[in-house]
Amino acid sequence: MKSIARKTTFILALLLLFIIPNVHAESSSPAIAVFLNEEQITFDQDPLLVDGNTLVPFRTIFEKLGYSVTWEEKKQGVSAQRESNEIHMTIGSSLASVNQISYILDASPQIRDGVTLVPLRFVAEASGAAVTWDQEKHQIDMMMDKNEAPEQKINRLIKGYASSKSAHDFISAITRSTGTKNNGYEVKGITFDEKGKEGMVEYTLDYWVNQPKLINSSATSKESMNISIEIKQKVYADEDGNWHLSPILRDREYLVVPK
């Protein structure tokens, strides 16, 4: 019996050697600092890191970015409005919408200790901010520059749209495919009107589609294929200088090119 007790004690001691350092490492992990235009944002609850994604209290981040916010109790949803920019998210849902375009979130909004948390990068980029992560400082920097060239803003807009749920749904609909995968995008050119508030962007979306039934107006029976969608679409700037894709169908022309 003494031998068994000694063995048990020895095993427990070994386990503690592995467990205790891990607990200590988590508790000593530095808090994430968040800056907007080089000014640190103070949150009532520290930013939370979930699977590599930073979540922050929704009201603070939205108000710092100039939004008015609404909490919808029945729908468990968050709505934010800044001029013509609208963002909607729902607790526990991986889907969000920005100006009627749906996106798939890397991390869903959630409630912790009574506080609603939302994914920081998504909110910032949907608001026109450039986001960078400084590993050494454990710091997130958001920069909003109203004087940033519109070409850069539109390029970032297309980059986000290329992997959005709306883009996947659009390509599934025009090819009648059962599955899609984004392989990239390229902005070919941008032209503006005289006032510089509206324009036309030409870009391509490269996608893999599964079991497509239609390529442009021709039927197809391919098991799967890679395609490039050449698109011309109207874009417009809001009062804050952020650019948006027009959601109106007649403002978009496209051609599917098999690869």
Backbone hydrogen bonds, N-H to C=O, Kabsch-Sander energy under -0.5 kcal/mol:
donor,donor_aa,acceptor,acceptor_aa,energy
5,A,1,M,-2.4
6,R,2,K,-2.6
7,K,3,S,-2.3
8,T,4,I,-2.5
9,T,5,A,-2.6
10,F,6,R,-2.5
11,I,7,K,-2.4
12,L,8,T,-2.4
13,A,9,T,-2.2
14,L,10,F,-2.0
15,L,11,I,-2.3
16,L,12,L,-2.3
17,L,13,A,-1.6
18,F,14,L,-1.2
19,I,15,L,-2.4
20,I,16,L,-2.4
22,N,18,F,-0.9
23,V,19,I,-2.0
24,H,20,I,-2.3
25,A,21,P,-2.5
26,E,22,N,-2.1
27,S,23,V,-2.2
28,S,24,H,-1.7
29,S,26,E,-1.1
33,A,138,H,-2.1
35,F,140,I,-2.8
36,L,39,E,-2.8
37,N,142,M,-3.3
39,E,36,L,-1.6
40,Q,38,E,-0.5
41,I,34,V,-3.1
43,F,41,I,-0.5
48,L,55,L,-2.9
50,V,48,L,-0.6
50,V,53,N,-3.3
53,N,50,V,-1.9
55,L,48,L,-3.3
55,L,53,N,-0.5
56,V,118,V,-2.4
58,F,116,T,-2.5
61,I,57,P,-1.8
62,F,58,F,-2.3
63,E,59,R,-2.3
64,K,60,T,-2.2
65,L,61,I,-1.4
66,G,63,E,-1.2
67,Y,62,F,-2.6
68,S,81,Q,-2.6
70,T,79,S,-2.7
72,E,70,T,-0.6
72,E,77,G,-3.0
73,E,71,W,-0.9
76,Q,72,E,-1.3
77,G,72,E,-1.9
78,V,89,M,-3.4
79,S,70,T,-2.5
80,A,87,I,-2.4
81,Q,68,S,-2.5
82,R,85,N,-2.5
85,N,82,R,-2.8
86,E,84,S,-0.6
87,I,80,A,-2.2
88,H,97,S,-2.3
89,M,78,V,-2.4
90,T,95,L,-0.6
91,I,76,Q,-2.9
92,G,109,P,-2.9
93,S,90,T,-2.0
96,A,103,Y,-2.2
97,S,88,H,-2.1
98,V,101,I,-2.7
99,N,86,E,-2.0
101,I,98,V,-1.5
102,S,100,Q,-0.5
103,Y,96,A,-3.5
105,L,94,S,-3.9
105,L,103,Y,-0.6
110,Q,117,L,-1.8
112,R,110,Q,-0.5
112,R,115,V,-2.6
115,V,112,R,-2.0
117,L,110,Q,-3.6
118,V,56,V,-2.8
120,L,54,T,-2.8
123,V,119,P,-1.9
124,A,120,L,-2.8
125,E,121,R,-2.8
126,A,122,F,-2.5
127,S,123,V,-0.8
127,S,124,A,-0.6
128,G,125,E,-1.4
129,A,124,A,-2.6
130,A,143,M,-2.5
132,T,141,D,-2.2
134,D,139,Q,-3.3
135,Q,133,W,-0.7
138,H,134,D,-1.2
139,Q,134,D,-2.0
140,I,33,A,-3.1
141,D,132,T,-2.5
142,M,35,F,-2.6
143,M,130,A,-2.4
145,D,143,M,-0.6
146,K,144,M,-0.6
148,E,145,D,-1.8
152,Q,149,A,-0.8
153,K,149,A,-1.5
154,I,150,P,-2.7
155,N,151,E,-2.2
156,R,152,Q,-2.0
157,L,153,K,-2.0
158,I,154,I,-2.5
159,K,155,N,-2.1
160,G,156,R,-2.0
161,Y,157,L,-2.3
162,A,158,I,-2.6
163,S,159,K,-0.7
163,S,160,G,-0.7
164,S,161,Y,-1.8
165,K,102,S,-0.7
166,S,102,S,-2.1
168,H,164,S,-1.9
169,D,165,K,-2.9
170,F,166,S,-2.4
171,I,167,A,-2.4
172,S,168,H,-2.5
173,A,169,D,-2.2
174,I,170,F,-2.3
175,T,171,I,-1.6
176,R,172,S,-1.3
177,S,172,S,-1.0
178,T,210,N,-2.7
179,G,210,N,-0.7
181,K,208,W,-2.1
183,N,206,D,-3.4
184,G,206,D,-0.8
186,E,204,T,-1.9
188,K,186,E,-0.6
188,K,202,E,-2.7
189,G,202,E,-1.7
191,T,200,M,-2.3
193,D,198,E,-2.6
196,G,193,D,-0.9
199,G,235,V,-2.4
200,M,191,T,-2.3
201,V,233,Q,-2.8
202,E,189,G,-3.2
203,Y,201,V,-0.5
203,Y,231,I,-2.4
204,T,186,E,-2.6
205,L,229,I,-1.8
206,D,184,G,-2.6
207,Y,205,L,-0.6
207,Y,227,I,-2.6
208,W,181,K,-2.6
209,V,225,M,-2.9
210,N,179,G,-2.9
211,Q,223,E,-3.0
213,K,175,T,-2.6
214,L,175,T,-1.8
215,I,218,S,-3.0
216,N,214,L,-0.5
218,S,215,I,-2.3
220,T,213,K,-1.3
225,M,209,V,-2.0
227,I,207,Y,-3.3
228,S,257,V,-2.5
229,I,205,L,-2.7
230,E,228,S,-0.7
230,E,255,L,-3.0
231,I,203,Y,-3.1
231,I,229,I,-0.6
232,K,253,E,-2.5
233,Q,201,V,-2.3
234,K,251,D,-2.1
235,V,199,G,-2.4
236,Y,244,H,-2.1
237,A,197,K,-2.8
238,D,242,N,-2.7
241,G,238,D,-1.6
244,H,236,Y,-2.5
246,S,234,K,-2.6
251,D,248,I,-1.6
252,R,249,L,-1.7
253,E,232,K,-2.9
255,L,230,E,-1.8
257,V,228,S,-3.1
257,V,255,L,-0.5
259,K,226,N,-2.5
